[in-house]
Amino acid sequence: MKKRIENIKIICSQFQTKLMLAFFLCTLLPLAVIACIFYHITYRIAADKIMSSTILADDQLNMQFNERIGQAENVADSIQYDMYSLTRTGESITEALSVFNNARNDVSLFKTTFDFYHIYVFLPDTKLGAKEGLYFLPLSEISQFGLPGNWQENPGTDSIWFYQTDVELPFILSEAYSTKDLITCCRILHNQANNSLEYGYFIFLNPDEFSGSLSNAFSGTAITSYLVSETGQILAHTDSTLSGTHLPEDKMSLLEAQGSIRFESDGINYHAVQLNNGWYHITEIPENYIKENTRILLRTIIVTLVIALPLTILTIITMSGNLTRRLRKLSLAMKDFSLSNPLDLSSYDLLPSSKNQTSYDEIDKLIITFDKMQTSINQNMHSILELSLSEEKLRYQLLQSQINPHFLYNILGSIKTCQTIGRLDTANQMITDLTQFYRLTLRKTGDLISIRDELEIARLYLEMEKLCHDDTLTWEIHAEDGIENYRMCRFTLQPFLENSILHGISRITPRVHLKLFVCYGEDTVIITIQDDGIGISPRQLDELRTVLEEKTVDYDKHFGIGNVNRRISSPSFGHGSIQIESRVGEGTKITIIFAQMEEENA
């Protein structure tokens, strides 16, 4: 058992195993999260579309209902004029009969034209035509039509809308004297002076025409829609059998709507709109109905995941094996690398077999660049030894040759980290930038390079670091006109930029912004690197200033800064100096000053 545990630990410690686990975590987990988010978002979109289409249907119905209500109101206004004429006729039978016939013709025309179920006009019992029976009835019979309790509060110029049950039809319309539930628009003129009725008239509408419109609009769905009076009586319903019933007490709060409201309660989405005559049009969309319409989406997501997972796993195994194998060989070669022992990369089976460079990937380019780099370094070292350069220049070359691998190891460590956490695009981009970085540094083989090239090296390095730190790293570079043509000690800026990023980003300062300024001094060039990171503690600041003053190079501590300080302080390279200012929590400022060196002085 113990041996098995040890074997498992050995397997888990392998880079390929870690890479595969990282790939699985960074692929399968995001797939699951994306699937859940996609379903949730799509569900909300589907719900919004269903609600929008329902509200659109409601708006069309509301226009239709308001138009129908408006027709009844307009007819009521027209009949009001006829009533005025009837009640103001003189004693002449001929005149009274003529006015009555005109009124009767108008009522008949209104009923036919606007397809009302019927119209009843109530005249005083002694008035001519009061017992006509088809359209005109005696005023004494108006109480048989179930007037609402508040009818006396109406002045007679406004319509009263209510639901009537068991209204008896004229014998001409129904020989069996059947009854029917109807929606009524009525006006009654009540004489406030003597507390008597002068006249009244009812315009009847069939509730089935409203229920039919509601049913047609939402047929084949689980959506319920109905019209409700201000008292809670259901006037029309998608289920016509519920017309005439009352709204449950728990839904009476819906009648408090002003204009149009939309809300969700107990798994039901409500849309309530108040019509022109005070009625309420309420539509209910059950949450289950929305879910039913999104089940096909859920099945599609599941099928997609089932198909994608095996392909993803196979791809992960293949890619991780390929990347790990090549990086393992490159790591071994770099481990064996030394200045005195040039490597033959063909013995490591690292060099690409194809001669077509357009087919090289980033790792191929990195291998070739490393080969060129180690060849160039060794050639330079041999040249230095053979020519017996001065001790100062030899020291410079040695320090320069040490800082390049130091930098390379750090970047390769970042690439390895990106690959481990599954950020392959970031790793590939870093390899591409690193290749371009070393092409530039290797192309400039002199001890001094132009400030322009040094700034480009700094920019490439920042681009590589930005890939590791996402949006937490930003910078700006400013150089005065013409100053980029002066020369400076190569590879001066990178160590300071690295420290600003590495030690500046913290929990307190998760984002760092770098400012790099190159400007003229008095026969000098002044370079300022400023960050807004966590800053340097007083103890560490004292250590750094001691390193700068004593010009020491400690390979275990402050190597990069000591290296640069040692090189640029030489008279051959500008007799430069470095100053460091820092406050904890506010940031750090590095000032580099060296003499202006033109190309002929290099």
PANU-152727 format. One record per residue (C-alpha): x, y negated, z; residue number from 1; residue in three letters. Coordinates in Angstrom, 1 decimal, decimal comma. Layout:
<sites>
c1  c2  c3  n  res
X  Y  Z  NUM  ALA
...
</sites>
This chain:
<sites>
c1  c2  c3  n  res
0,0  0,0  0,0  1  MET
2,8  -2,4  0,9  2  LYS
4,6  -1,6  -2,3  3  LYS
1,4  -2,3  -4,3  4  ARG
1,1  -5,7  -2,6  5  ILE
4,7  -6,5  -3,4  6  GLU
4,0  -5,6  -7,1  7  ASN
1,0  -7,8  -7,1  8  ILE
3,0  -10,7  -5,7  9  LYS
5,7  -10,1  -8,3  10  ILE
3,1  -10,1  -11,1  11  ILE
1,4  -13,2  -9,7  12  CYS
4,8  -15,1  -9,4  13  SER
5,4  -14,7  -13,2  14  GLN
5,0  -17,8  -15,2  15  PHE
2,7  -16,0  -17,8  16  GLN
0,4  -14,8  -15,0  17  THR
0,2  -18,3  -13,6  18  LYS
-0,4  -19,7  -17,0  19  LEU
-3,2  -17,3  -17,8  20  MET
-4,9  -17,9  -14,5  21  LEU
-4,6  -21,6  -15,1  22  ALA
-6,0  -21,1  -18,6  23  PHE
-8,9  -19,1  -17,2  24  PHE
-9,7  -21,7  -14,5  25  LEU
-9,3  -24,6  -16,9  26  CYS
-11,4  -22,9  -19,7  27  THR
-14,0  -20,8  -18,1  28  LEU
-14,9  -23,1  -15,2  29  LEU
-15,3  -26,1  -17,5  30  PRO
-17,3  -24,0  -19,9  31  LEU
-19,7  -23,1  -17,1  32  ALA
-19,8  -26,7  -15,9  33  VAL
-20,3  -28,1  -19,4  34  ILE
-23,1  -25,5  -20,0  35  ALA
-24,9  -26,6  -16,8  36  CYS
-24,4  -30,3  -17,6  37  ILE
-25,5  -29,7  -21,2  38  PHE
-28,6  -27,9  -20,1  39  TYR
-29,5  -30,5  -17,5  40  HIS
-29,0  -33,4  -19,9  41  ILE
-30,8  -31,6  -22,7  42  THR
-33,6  -30,7  -20,4  43  TYR
-33,9  -34,4  -19,4  44  ARG
-33,9  -35,4  -23,0  45  ILE
-36,6  -32,8  -23,8  46  ALA
-38,6  -34,0  -20,9  47  ALA
-38,2  -37,6  -22,0  48  ASP
-39,2  -36,7  -25,5  49  LYS
-42,3  -34,9  -24,3  50  ILE
-43,2  -37,8  -22,0  51  MET
-42,6  -40,3  -24,8  52  SER
-44,7  -38,3  -27,3  53  SER
-47,4  -38,0  -24,6  54  THR
-47,3  -41,7  -23,8  55  ILE
-47,5  -42,5  -27,5  56  LEU
-50,6  -40,2  -27,9  57  ALA
-52,0  -42,0  -24,8  58  ASP
-51,4  -45,4  -26,4  59  ASP
-53,2  -44,3  -29,5  60  GLN
-56,1  -43,0  -27,5  61  LEU
-56,2  -46,2  -25,4  62  ASN
-56,4  -48,3  -28,6  63  MET
-59,2  -46,0  -29,8  64  GLN
-61,1  -46,2  -26,4  65  PHE
-60,6  -49,9  -26,1  66  ASN
-61,9  -50,4  -29,6  67  GLU
-64,9  -48,3  -28,8  68  ARG
-65,5  -50,2  -25,6  69  ILE
-65,1  -53,5  -27,5  70  GLY
-67,7  -52,4  -30,0  71  GLN
-70,2  -51,8  -27,2  72  ALA
-69,4  -55,1  -25,6  73  GLU
-69,8  -57,0  -28,9  74  ASN
-73,1  -55,3  -29,5  75  VAL
-74,2  -56,2  -26,0  76  ALA
-73,4  -59,8  -26,7  77  ASP
-75,4  -59,6  -29,9  78  SER
-78,4  -58,1  -28,2  79  ILE
-78,1  -60,8  -25,5  80  GLN
-78,9  -63,3  -28,2  81  TYR
-81,9  -61,3  -29,3  82  ASP
-83,1  -61,1  -25,7  83  MET
-82,8  -64,9  -25,5  84  TYR
-85,0  -65,2  -28,6  85  SER
-87,6  -62,7  -27,2  86  LEU
-87,9  -64,4  -23,9  87  THR
-88,3  -67,9  -25,4  88  ARG
-91,1  -67,1  -28,0  89  THR
-94,3  -69,1  -27,7  90  GLY
-97,9  -67,9  -27,5  91  GLU
-98,2  -67,4  -31,2  92  SER
-98,7  -63,7  -31,9  93  ILE
-97,3  -64,1  -35,4  94  THR
-94,1  -65,7  -34,1  95  GLU
-93,7  -63,2  -31,3  96  ALA
-94,2  -60,3  -33,7  97  LEU
-91,6  -61,7  -36,1  98  SER
-89,0  -62,2  -33,4  99  VAL
-89,7  -58,7  -32,0  100  PHE
-89,3  -57,1  -35,4  101  ASN
-86,0  -58,9  -35,9  102  ASN
-84,8  -57,7  -32,5  103  ALA
-85,9  -54,2  -33,2  104  ARG
-84,2  -54,1  -36,6  105  ASN
-81,0  -55,4  -35,0  106  ASP
-81,1  -52,8  -32,3  107  VAL
-81,7  -50,0  -34,9  108  SER
-78,9  -51,4  -37,1  109  LEU
-76,5  -51,6  -34,2  110  PHE
-77,2  -48,0  -33,2  111  LYS
-76,8  -46,7  -36,7  112  THR
-73,8  -48,8  -37,7  113  THR
-71,7  -48,1  -34,5  114  PHE
-73,0  -44,5  -34,0  115  ASP
-74,2  -45,1  -30,5  116  PHE
-76,1  -42,3  -28,9  117  TYR
-79,1  -44,6  -28,2  118  HIS
-80,0  -48,1  -27,1  119  ILE
-82,8  -48,9  -24,7  120  TYR
-84,2  -52,5  -24,2  121  VAL
-86,4  -53,2  -21,2  122  PHE
-88,9  -56,0  -21,5  123  LEU
-91,5  -57,3  -19,1  124  PRO
-94,5  -55,0  -19,1  125  ASP
-96,7  -57,8  -20,5  126  THR
-94,3  -58,7  -23,3  127  LYS
-95,2  -57,8  -26,9  128  LEU
-93,5  -54,5  -27,8  129  GLY
-92,5  -53,5  -24,3  130  ALA
-94,1  -50,1  -24,8  131  LYS
-92,7  -49,4  -28,2  132  GLU
-91,2  -46,2  -26,9  133  GLY
-88,2  -45,7  -29,2  134  LEU
-86,0  -48,7  -28,5  135  TYR
-88,1  -50,8  -26,1  136  PHE
-89,5  -49,7  -22,7  137  LEU
-91,3  -51,5  -20,0  138  PRO
-89,1  -53,2  -17,4  139  LEU
-91,0  -51,3  -14,7  140  SER
-89,3  -48,1  -15,9  141  GLU
-85,7  -49,4  -15,6  142  ILE
-85,4  -48,0  -12,1  143  SER
-85,8  -44,4  -13,5  144  GLN
-82,4  -44,7  -15,2  145  PHE
-80,3  -44,6  -12,0  146  GLY
-78,8  -48,1  -11,8  147  LEU
-75,5  -48,4  -9,9  148  PRO
-75,8  -49,9  -6,4  149  GLY
-74,0  -53,1  -7,2  150  ASN
-76,1  -54,1  -10,3  151  TRP
-77,7  -57,0  -8,5  152  GLN
-74,3  -58,6  -8,0  153  GLU
-73,9  -58,9  -11,7  154  ASN
-75,0  -62,2  -13,3  155  PRO
-76,3  -60,5  -16,4  156  GLY
-73,6  -61,8  -18,7  157  THR
-71,1  -59,1  -17,8  158  ASP
-71,5  -55,4  -18,7  159  SER
-71,9  -52,7  -16,1  160  ILE
-70,3  -49,4  -17,1  161  TRP
-71,4  -46,2  -15,4  162  PHE
-72,0  -42,5  -15,9  163  TYR
-75,6  -41,3  -16,0  164  GLN
-76,8  -37,7  -15,7  165  THR
-79,9  -36,2  -17,1  166  ASP
-81,0  -39,1  -19,3  167  VAL
-84,3  -38,3  -21,0  168  GLU
-84,2  -38,8  -24,8  169  LEU
-87,0  -40,4  -26,8  170  PRO
-89,4  -37,8  -28,2  171  PHE
-88,4  -38,7  -31,8  172  ILE
-84,9  -37,7  -31,1  173  LEU
-85,8  -34,5  -29,2  174  SER
-89,2  -32,9  -29,4  175  GLU
-88,3  -30,8  -26,3  176  ALA
-87,7  -33,9  -24,2  177  TYR
-84,3  -32,6  -23,3  178  SER
-81,9  -34,6  -21,1  179  THR
-78,2  -35,4  -21,4  180  LYS
-75,4  -36,9  -19,5  181  ASP
-74,3  -40,2  -21,0  182  LEU
-71,9  -43,1  -20,5  183  ILE
-73,9  -46,3  -20,2  184  THR
-73,0  -49,9  -20,9  185  CYS
-75,8  -52,1  -19,5  186  CYS
-76,7  -55,7  -18,9  187  ARG
-79,6  -56,8  -16,6  188  ILE
-80,7  -60,4  -16,2  189  LEU
-81,7  -60,9  -12,6  190  HIS
-83,5  -64,2  -11,7  191  ASN
-81,8  -65,3  -8,6  192  GLN
-84,4  -68,0  -7,9  193  ALA
-87,5  -65,7  -7,6  194  ASN
-85,6  -62,4  -7,2  195  ASN
-87,2  -60,9  -10,3  196  SER
-85,9  -59,1  -13,3  197  LEU
-86,3  -60,8  -16,7  198  GLU
-84,9  -58,1  -19,0  199  TYR
-82,3  -55,4  -19,3  200  GLY
-80,8  -53,2  -22,0  201  TYR
-78,7  -50,0  -22,0  202  PHE
-76,2  -48,9  -24,7  203  ILE
-75,6  -45,1  -24,4  204  PHE
-72,4  -43,4  -25,5  205  LEU
-71,9  -39,7  -25,7  206  ASN
-69,1  -38,5  -23,3  207  PRO
-68,4  -35,7  -25,8  208  ASP
-66,9  -38,2  -28,2  209  GLU
-64,3  -39,3  -25,6  210  PHE
-63,7  -35,7  -24,4  211  SER
-63,3  -34,6  -28,1  212  GLY
-60,7  -37,3  -28,7  213  SER
-58,8  -36,2  -25,6  214  LEU
-59,0  -32,5  -26,5  215  SER
-57,8  -33,1  -30,0  216  ASN
-54,9  -35,2  -28,9  217  ALA
-53,5  -32,5  -26,5  218  PHE
-54,8  -29,3  -28,0  219  SER
-52,5  -26,3  -27,7  220  GLY
-50,7  -27,8  -24,7  221  THR
-50,9  -27,6  -20,9  222  ALA
-51,4  -31,4  -20,7  223  ILE
-54,6  -32,6  -19,0  224  THR
-56,1  -36,0  -19,8  225  SER
-59,2  -37,7  -18,6  226  TYR
-61,1  -41,0  -18,2  227  LEU
-62,1  -42,1  -14,6  228  VAL
-64,3  -44,9  -13,4  229  SER
-63,3  -47,3  -10,7  230  GLU
-65,3  -45,2  -8,2  231  THR
-63,4  -42,0  -9,1  232  GLY
-66,0  -40,4  -11,3  233  GLN
-64,6  -38,5  -14,3  234  ILE
-66,3  -39,8  -17,4  235  LEU
-64,5  -37,6  -20,0  236  ALA
-62,0  -34,8  -19,8  237  HIS
-60,0  -32,5  -22,1  238  THR
-62,2  -29,9  -20,4  239  ASP
-65,6  -31,3  -21,1  240  SER
-67,2  -29,2  -18,3  241  THR
-65,5  -31,5  -15,8  242  LEU
-67,2  -34,6  -17,1  243  SER
-69,4  -36,1  -14,4  244  GLY
-67,4  -34,7  -11,5  245  THR
-65,3  -36,7  -9,1  246  HIS
-61,6  -37,1  -8,8  247  LEU
-60,1  -35,2  -5,8  248  PRO
-59,2  -37,3  -2,8  249  GLU
-55,5  -36,7  -3,1  250  ASP
-55,5  -38,3  -6,6  251  LYS
-57,6  -41,4  -5,7  252  MET
-54,3  -43,4  -5,3  253  SER
-54,0  -43,2  -9,1  254  LEU
-56,8  -45,8  -9,3  255  LEU
-54,6  -48,4  -7,8  256  GLU
-52,6  -48,7  -11,1  257  ALA
-52,3  -52,1  -12,6  258  GLN
-51,6  -52,0  -16,3  259  GLY
-49,5  -48,9  -17,1  260  SER
-47,6  -46,7  -14,5  261  ILE
-45,6  -43,5  -14,7  262  ARG
-44,5  -41,3  -11,8  263  PHE
-43,9  -37,7  -10,7  264  GLU
-45,6  -35,9  -7,7  265  SER
-45,8  -32,3  -6,7  266  ASP
-44,5  -31,0  -10,0  267  GLY
-46,8  -33,1  -12,2  268  ILE
-45,8  -36,1  -14,2  269  ASN
-48,6  -38,8  -14,3  270  TYR
-49,3  -41,5  -16,8  271  HIS
-52,1  -43,9  -15,8  272  ALA
-53,4  -46,9  -17,8  273  VAL
-56,3  -49,2  -17,0  274  GLN
-58,6  -49,8  -19,9  275  LEU
-60,3  -53,1  -20,8  276  ASN
-63,6  -52,3  -19,0  277  ASN
-61,9  -51,2  -15,8  278  GLY
-61,8  -47,5  -16,5  279  TRP
-58,5  -45,5  -16,0  280  TYR
-57,0  -43,2  -18,5  281  HIS
-54,9  -40,6  -16,7  282  ILE
-52,7  -38,0  -18,3  283  THR
-51,0  -35,1  -16,3  284  GLU
-47,9  -33,3  -17,7  285  ILE
-47,0  -30,3  -15,6  286  PRO
-43,3  -29,8  -15,0  287  GLU
-43,7  -26,1  -15,9  288  ASN
-44,9  -27,1  -19,3  289  TYR
-41,7  -29,0  -19,9  290  ILE
-39,6  -26,0  -18,6  291  LYS
-41,5  -23,7  -21,0  292  GLU
-40,4  -25,9  -23,9  293  ASN
-36,7  -25,7  -22,9  294  THR
-36,4  -21,9  -22,3  295  ARG
-35,2  -21,4  -25,9  296  ILE
-32,4  -23,9  -25,1  297  LEU
-31,3  -21,8  -22,1  298  LEU
-31,3  -18,6  -24,1  299  ARG
-29,2  -20,3  -26,7  300  THR
-26,6  -21,4  -24,1  301  ILE
-26,4  -18,0  -22,6  302  ILE
-25,9  -16,3  -26,0  303  VAL
-23,2  -18,9  -26,9  304  THR
-21,3  -18,2  -23,7  305  LEU
-21,5  -14,4  -24,2  306  VAL
-20,0  -14,8  -27,7  307  ILE
-17,4  -17,5  -26,7  308  ALA
-16,0  -15,8  -23,6  309  LEU
-14,3  -12,8  -25,2  310  PRO
-12,9  -15,0  -27,9  311  LEU
-11,6  -17,4  -25,3  312  THR
-10,0  -14,7  -23,2  313  ILE
-8,3  -13,2  -26,3  314  LEU
-7,0  -16,6  -27,4  315  THR
-5,7  -17,4  -23,9  316  ILE
-3,8  -14,1  -23,6  317  ILE
-2,2  -14,6  -27,1  318  THR
-1,3  -18,2  -26,6  319  MET
0,0  -17,8  -23,1  320  SER
2,2  -14,9  -24,2  321  GLY
3,6  -16,8  -27,1  322  ASN
4,3  -20,0  -25,1  323  LEU
5,8  -18,2  -22,2  324  THR
8,1  -16,0  -24,3  325  ARG
9,6  -19,0  -26,1  326  ARG
9,9  -21,2  -23,0  327  LEU
11,5  -18,4  -21,0  328  ARG
14,2  -18,1  -23,7  329  LYS
14,7  -21,8  -23,8  330  LEU
14,9  -22,0  -20,0  331  SER
17,5  -19,2  -20,0  332  LEU
19,6  -21,0  -22,6  333  ALA
19,4  -24,3  -20,7  334  MET
20,5  -22,5  -17,6  335  LYS
23,5  -21,1  -19,4  336  ASP
24,3  -24,5  -20,9  337  PHE
27,5  -26,1  -19,7  338  SER
29,8  -28,8  -21,1  339  LEU
32,7  -26,5  -21,6  340  SER
30,7  -23,6  -23,0  341  ASN
28,8  -24,4  -26,2  342  PRO
25,8  -22,1  -26,7  343  LEU
24,9  -20,1  -29,8  344  ASP
21,1  -20,4  -29,8  345  LEU
20,8  -17,7  -32,4  346  SER
21,9  -15,1  -29,8  347  SER
18,9  -16,1  -27,8  348  TYR
16,6  -15,6  -30,7  349  ASP
15,4  -19,2  -30,3  350  LEU
16,1  -20,8  -33,7  351  LEU
13,1  -20,8  -36,1  352  PRO
13,4  -18,3  -38,9  353  SER
11,8  -20,6  -41,5  354  SER
14,0  -23,3  -43,1  355  LYS
10,9  -25,4  -43,9  356  ASN
10,9  -28,0  -41,2  357  GLN
7,3  -29,0  -42,0  358  THR
6,2  -25,7  -40,5  359  SER
8,0  -26,3  -37,2  360  TYR
5,9  -26,9  -34,1  361  ASP
6,9  -29,0  -31,1  362  GLU
8,8  -26,2  -29,3  363  ILE
10,8  -25,5  -32,5  364  ASP
11,7  -29,2  -32,8  365  LYS
12,6  -29,3  -29,1  366  LEU
14,9  -26,2  -29,6  367  ILE
16,6  -27,8  -32,6  368  ILE
16,9  -31,1  -30,8  369  THR
18,4  -29,3  -27,7  370  PHE
20,9  -27,5  -30,0  371  ASP
21,9  -30,8  -31,6  372  LYS
22,1  -32,4  -28,2  373  MET
24,4  -29,7  -26,6  374  GLN
26,5  -29,7  -29,8  375  THR
26,8  -33,5  -29,7  376  SER
27,5  -33,5  -26,0  377  ILE
30,3  -30,9  -26,4  378  ASN
31,8  -32,7  -29,4  379  GLN
31,8  -36,0  -27,4  380  ASN
33,4  -34,3  -24,5  381  MET
36,1  -32,8  -26,7  382  HIS
36,7  -36,1  -28,4  383  SER
37,0  -37,8  -25,0  384  ILE
39,6  -35,2  -23,8  385  LEU
41,5  -35,2  -27,0  386  GLU
41,8  -39,0  -27,3  387  LEU
42,6  -39,4  -23,6  388  SER
40,3  -42,3  -23,1  389  LEU
40,7  -44,6  -20,2  390  SER
39,5  -43,4  -16,8  391  GLU
36,7  -45,9  -16,8  392  GLU
35,4  -44,9  -20,2  393  LYS
35,8  -41,2  -19,4  394  LEU
33,8  -41,7  -16,2  395  ARG
31,1  -43,4  -18,1  396  TYR
30,8  -40,6  -20,6  397  GLN
30,7  -38,0  -17,9  398  LEU
28,0  -39,9  -16,1  399  LEU
26,1  -40,4  -19,3  400  GLN
26,3  -36,7  -20,1  401  SER
25,0  -35,9  -16,7  402  GLN
22,0  -38,2  -16,7  403  ILE
20,7  -36,9  -20,0  404  ASN
20,3  -33,2  -18,8  405  PRO
18,9  -34,6  -15,5  406  HIS
16,3  -36,5  -17,5  407  PHE
15,6  -33,5  -19,7  408  LEU
15,1  -31,2  -16,8  409  TYR
12,5  -33,6  -15,3  410  ASN
10,6  -33,9  -18,5  411  ILE
10,6  -30,1  -19,2  412  LEU
9,3  -29,7  -15,6  413  GLY
6,4  -32,0  -16,5  414  SER
5,8  -30,1  -19,7  415  ILE
5,7  -26,9  -17,8  416  LYS
3,3  -28,4  -15,2  417  THR
1,0  -29,5  -18,0  418  CYS
1,0  -26,0  -19,6  419  GLN
0,4  -24,4  -16,2  420  THR
-2,8  -26,5  -15,6  421  ILE
-4,0  -25,9  -19,2  422  GLY
-3,3  -29,4  -20,6  423  ARG
-1,8  -28,0  -23,8  424  LEU
-2,5  -31,1  -25,9  425  ASP
-0,7  -33,2  -23,3  426  THR
2,3  -30,8  -23,3  427  ALA
2,5  -30,7  -27,1  428  ASN
2,4  -34,5  -27,2  429  GLN
5,1  -34,7  -24,6  430  MET
7,3  -32,4  -26,6  431  ILE
6,7  -34,5  -29,7  432  THR
7,6  -37,7  -27,8  433  ASP
10,6  -36,0  -26,2  434  LEU
11,8  -34,9  -29,7  435  THR
11,5  -38,5  -30,9  436  GLN
13,2  -39,7  -27,7  437  PHE
16,3  -37,6  -28,2  438  TYR
16,4  -38,3  -31,9  439  ARG
16,8  -41,9  -31,0  440  LEU
19,2  -41,4  -28,2  441  THR
21,4  -39,0  -30,2  442  LEU
21,4  -41,3  -33,2  443  ARG
22,9  -44,0  -31,1  444  LYS
26,1  -42,4  -30,1  445  THR
28,0  -45,5  -29,0  446  GLY
28,4  -46,6  -25,3  447  ASP
26,5  -49,7  -26,1  448  LEU
23,2  -49,9  -27,9  449  ILE
21,0  -52,8  -28,9  450  SER
18,4  -54,0  -26,3  451  ILE
15,8  -53,3  -29,0  452  ARG
16,8  -49,6  -29,0  453  ASP
17,0  -49,4  -25,3  454  GLU
13,4  -50,9  -25,0  455  LEU
12,2  -48,3  -27,6  456  GLU
13,8  -45,5  -25,5  457  ILE
12,0  -47,0  -22,4  458  ALA
8,7  -47,1  -24,3  459  ARG
9,0  -43,5  -25,4  460  LEU
9,7  -42,4  -21,9  461  TYR
6,6  -44,4  -20,6  462  LEU
4,5  -42,7  -23,3  463  GLU
5,6  -39,3  -22,0  464  MET
4,9  -40,2  -18,4  465  GLU
1,5  -41,6  -19,3  466  LYS
0,5  -38,2  -20,7  467  LEU
1,2  -36,7  -17,2  468  CYS
-0,6  -39,5  -15,3  469  HIS
-3,6  -40,1  -17,6  470  ASP
-5,0  -43,6  -17,0  471  ASP
-3,1  -44,2  -13,7  472  THR
0,0  -45,7  -15,5  473  LEU
0,0  -48,9  -17,6  474  THR
2,7  -51,2  -18,6  475  TRP
3,7  -54,3  -20,5  476  GLU
7,0  -55,2  -22,1  477  ILE
8,0  -58,8  -22,9  478  HIS
11,3  -59,9  -24,6  479  ALA
12,3  -63,4  -25,5  480  GLU
12,9  -64,1  -29,2  481  ASP
16,3  -62,9  -30,5  482  GLY
17,5  -61,3  -27,2  483  ILE
16,8  -57,8  -28,6  484  GLU
19,9  -58,2  -30,8  485  ASN
22,3  -58,2  -27,9  486  TYR
23,9  -55,0  -26,7  487  ARG
23,6  -53,3  -23,4  488  MET
24,7  -50,1  -21,6  489  CYS
22,6  -47,2  -23,0  490  ARG
20,1  -45,3  -20,9  491  PHE
19,9  -48,1  -18,3  492  THR
16,2  -48,6  -17,9  493  LEU
14,9  -45,1  -17,7  494  GLN
16,0  -44,2  -14,2  495  PRO
14,4  -47,3  -12,7  496  PHE
11,1  -46,7  -14,7  497  LEU
11,2  -43,1  -13,4  498  GLU
11,5  -44,2  -9,8  499  ASN
8,8  -46,8  -10,2  500  SER
6,4  -44,1  -11,4  501  ILE
7,6  -41,2  -9,2  502  LEU
7,7  -43,2  -5,9  503  HIS
5,2  -46,0  -6,8  504  GLY
2,1  -43,8  -7,3  505  ILE
0,6  -42,6  -4,0  506  SER
-2,7  -42,0  -2,3  507  ARG
-2,9  -45,7  -1,4  508  ILE
-1,8  -46,9  -4,9  509  THR
-3,2  -44,2  -7,3  510  PRO
-2,6  -46,6  -10,3  511  ARG
0,7  -48,3  -11,1  512  VAL
1,2  -51,1  -13,6  513  HIS
4,8  -51,8  -14,8  514  LEU
6,0  -55,2  -16,1  515  LYS
9,3  -55,3  -18,0  516  LEU
10,8  -58,7  -18,9  517  PHE
13,9  -59,4  -20,9  518  VAL
15,0  -63,0  -20,9  519  CYS
18,0  -65,3  -21,2  520  TYR
20,2  -66,4  -18,3  521  GLY
23,3  -68,6  -18,3  522  GLU
25,4  -66,5  -20,8  523  ASP
23,7  -63,5  -19,3  524  THR
20,8  -61,2  -20,0  525  VAL
18,3  -60,8  -17,2  526  ILE
16,0  -57,7  -17,1  527  ILE
13,2  -57,5  -14,6  528  THR
11,3  -54,3  -13,8  529  ILE
8,3  -54,9  -11,5  530  GLN
5,6  -52,5  -10,3  531  ASP
2,6  -52,8  -8,0  532  ASP
3,1  -49,4  -6,4  533  GLY
3,5  -48,3  -2,7  534  ILE
6,8  -50,0  -2,3  535  GLY
10,0  -48,9  -0,5  536  ILE
10,3  -48,6  3,2  537  SER
12,9  -50,8  4,9  538  PRO
15,2  -47,9  5,8  539  ARG
15,2  -46,6  2,2  540  GLN
15,7  -50,1  0,9  541  LEU
18,8  -50,5  3,1  542  ASP
20,1  -47,2  1,7  543  GLU
19,7  -48,3  -1,9  544  LEU
21,3  -51,6  -1,3  545  ARG
24,3  -49,8  0,3  546  THR
24,6  -47,6  -2,8  547  VAL
24,6  -50,6  -5,1  548  LEU
27,1  -52,5  -3,0  549  GLU
29,5  -49,6  -2,7  550  GLU
28,9  -48,4  -6,3  551  LYS
28,7  -44,8  -5,2  552  THR
27,2  -41,9  -7,1  553  VAL
25,6  -39,2  -5,0  554  ASP
24,3  -36,2  -7,0  555  TYR
21,8  -35,3  -4,3  556  ASP
20,4  -38,7  -3,5  557  LYS
19,7  -41,8  -5,6  558  HIS
21,7  -40,3  -8,5  559  PHE
19,9  -42,3  -11,3  560  GLY
20,2  -45,7  -9,7  561  ILE
23,8  -45,1  -8,6  562  GLY
24,7  -43,8  -12,0  563  ASN
23,4  -46,9  -13,8  564  VAL
24,9  -49,3  -11,3  565  ASN
28,3  -47,6  -11,6  566  ARG
28,2  -47,9  -15,4  567  ARG
26,9  -51,4  -15,9  568  ILE
29,2  -52,9  -13,2  569  SER
32,2  -52,1  -15,4  570  SER
33,7  -55,2  -17,2  571  PRO
33,5  -53,2  -20,4  572  SER
29,7  -53,1  -20,2  573  PHE
28,8  -56,6  -19,1  574  GLY
30,1  -56,7  -15,5  575  HIS
26,5  -56,3  -14,5  576  GLY
24,7  -56,2  -11,1  577  SER
21,5  -54,8  -9,8  578  ILE
19,2  -56,3  -7,1  579  GLN
16,2  -54,6  -5,4  580  ILE
13,3  -56,4  -3,7  581  GLU
10,4  -54,5  -2,2  582  SER
7,5  -54,8  0,2  583  ARG
5,6  -51,8  1,5  584  VAL
2,1  -51,8  -0,1  585  GLY
2,9  -54,6  -2,5  586  GLU
5,4  -53,1  -5,0  587  GLY
9,0  -53,2  -6,0  588  THR
11,1  -55,6  -8,2  589  LYS
14,4  -54,6  -9,9  590  ILE
16,6  -57,3  -11,4  591  THR
19,4  -56,3  -13,7  592  ILE
21,9  -59,0  -14,8  593  ILE
24,8  -58,5  -17,3  594  PHE
26,8  -60,6  -19,7  595  ALA
25,5  -61,3  -23,2  596  GLN
27,4  -58,9  -25,5  597  MET
27,2  -59,2  -29,2  598  GLU
27,8  -56,3  -31,6  599  GLU
31,5  -57,2  -32,3  600  GLU
32,2  -57,0  -28,6  601  ASN
30,8  -53,5  -28,2  602  ALA
</sites>
